[in-house]
Amino acid sequence: MKLTLHSLILASVTMAAAALTVNPAAAQTKVNVPFKFVAAGKNCPAGTYSVQTGNLGNSIKLSGPTGSFTWIVRPADPLTQDEQASLKFDRVGQTYLLRSVQLHAQVTSRLDKKYMQAPSAPLIARNE
């Protein structure tokens, strides 16, 4: 059977794309948030949220009852063996603002800095 240059290139591109694809479900964990909060300017209800790596591993995706959010990440101190993910929140009056999301050794930058006037001690929701 003869291989054409076109089929060789197509096979190479397909293999390269498959090698770059990361299975997001492989690095997924659930976090229970016992209060409603604001993330990226959107109101999110209390409930169970899924935290997983993005498609290329350079982002974190937070999914819940009202939709999903994706943020670029940077290296962080790894979580303890008991924890796989944590969400940190700041409280302003009666409102909780999502401060950061950490999954293993990756964390978002401060997500609520445009809403915060003074630094505060964060509240943390961790995986169960």
C-alpha positions as CSV (number, residue, x, y, z in Angstrom):
1,M,0.0,0.0,0.0
2,K,1.4,3.4,-1.0
3,L,1.5,6.2,1.6
4,T,1.0,9.6,0.2
5,L,2.6,12.7,1.6
6,H,-0.8,14.1,2.4
7,S,-1.8,11.1,4.5
8,L,1.6,11.1,6.3
9,I,1.2,14.8,7.3
10,L,-2.4,14.2,8.3
11,A,-1.4,11.3,10.6
12,S,1.4,13.4,12.1
13,V,-0.9,16.3,12.9
14,T,-3.5,13.9,14.4
15,M,-0.9,12.3,16.6
16,A,0.5,15.6,17.8
17,A,-3.0,16.9,18.6
18,A,-3.8,13.8,20.6
19,A,-0.5,14.1,22.5
20,L,-1.4,17.7,23.5
21,T,-4.9,16.9,24.6
22,V,-5.2,16.5,28.4
23,N,-8.1,14.6,29.8
24,P,-9.8,17.2,32.2
25,A,-11.7,14.5,34.1
26,A,-8.4,13.0,35.2
27,A,-7.6,16.0,37.4
28,Q,-11.1,16.7,38.7
29,T,-12.3,17.1,42.3
30,K,-15.5,18.3,44.0
31,V,-15.7,21.1,46.5
32,N,-18.7,21.9,48.7
33,V,-19.4,25.6,49.2
34,P,-21.9,26.1,52.0
35,F,-22.8,29.7,51.1
36,K,-23.7,31.8,48.0
37,F,-20.8,33.8,46.5
38,V,-19.8,36.0,43.6
39,A,-17.3,34.9,41.0
40,A,-16.3,37.0,38.0
41,G,-19.2,39.3,38.7
42,K,-21.8,36.5,38.6
43,N,-23.9,35.3,41.6
44,C,-23.3,31.6,42.4
45,P,-25.5,29.5,44.7
46,A,-24.2,27.4,47.6
47,G,-23.6,23.8,46.4
48,T,-21.1,21.4,45.0
49,Y,-18.6,22.7,42.5
50,S,-16.2,20.7,40.2
51,V,-12.6,21.9,40.0
52,Q,-10.5,20.6,37.1
53,T,-7.5,21.5,35.0
54,G,-8.2,23.2,31.6
55,N,-7.5,21.5,28.3
56,L,-3.8,22.3,28.1
57,G,-3.1,22.2,31.8
58,N,-2.4,26.0,32.1
59,S,-5.9,26.9,33.5
60,I,-8.4,25.8,36.1
61,K,-12.1,25.4,35.4
62,L,-14.7,25.8,38.1
63,S,-18.1,24.3,37.2
64,G,-21.3,24.5,39.2
65,P,-25.1,24.8,39.0
66,T,-25.1,28.2,37.2
67,G,-22.3,27.5,34.7
68,S,-18.5,27.4,34.6
69,F,-15.5,29.8,34.8
70,T,-12.0,29.3,33.5
71,W,-8.9,31.1,34.7
72,I,-5.2,31.0,33.8
73,V,-3.0,29.6,36.6
74,R,0.5,29.9,38.1
75,P,2.6,27.6,40.2
76,A,1.7,27.5,43.9
77,D,2.7,25.6,47.0
78,P,1.2,22.1,46.7
79,L,-1.8,21.3,48.9
80,T,-1.5,18.7,51.6
81,Q,-2.1,15.0,50.8
82,D,-5.7,15.3,52.2
83,E,-6.6,18.1,49.9
84,Q,-6.8,18.2,46.1
85,A,-8.5,21.6,45.7
86,S,-9.5,24.7,47.6
87,L,-11.5,27.8,47.0
88,K,-10.7,30.9,49.0
89,F,-13.2,33.7,49.6
90,D,-13.3,37.2,51.0
91,R,-16.3,38.5,52.9
92,V,-17.5,42.0,52.2
93,G,-20.6,42.7,54.4
94,Q,-22.9,39.8,53.7
95,T,-21.3,39.0,50.3
96,Y,-18.6,36.3,49.7
97,L,-16.3,37.0,46.8
98,L,-14.2,34.2,45.2
99,R,-10.6,35.2,46.0
100,S,-8.7,32.3,44.3
101,V,-9.0,28.7,43.2
102,Q,-6.2,26.1,43.8
103,L,-5.9,22.7,42.3
104,H,-2.9,20.6,43.4
105,A,0.2,22.9,42.8
106,Q,-1.6,25.4,40.5
107,V,-3.5,28.5,41.7
108,T,-5.2,31.4,40.1
109,S,-4.1,35.0,40.7
110,R,-6.3,37.1,43.1
111,L,-9.7,37.1,41.4
112,D,-11.5,39.7,43.5
113,K,-8.8,42.4,43.7
114,K,-10.9,45.0,41.8
115,Y,-13.7,44.6,44.4
116,M,-11.5,44.7,47.5
117,Q,-10.4,47.9,49.1
118,A,-8.5,46.4,52.1
119,P,-6.9,43.0,52.4
120,S,-8.8,40.4,54.6
121,A,-8.2,36.9,55.9
122,P,-9.8,34.5,53.4
123,L,-12.4,31.9,54.1
124,I,-11.5,28.5,52.6
125,A,-13.7,25.7,51.1
126,R,-11.8,22.5,50.5
127,N,-12.6,19.2,48.8
128,E,-14.4,16.6,50.9
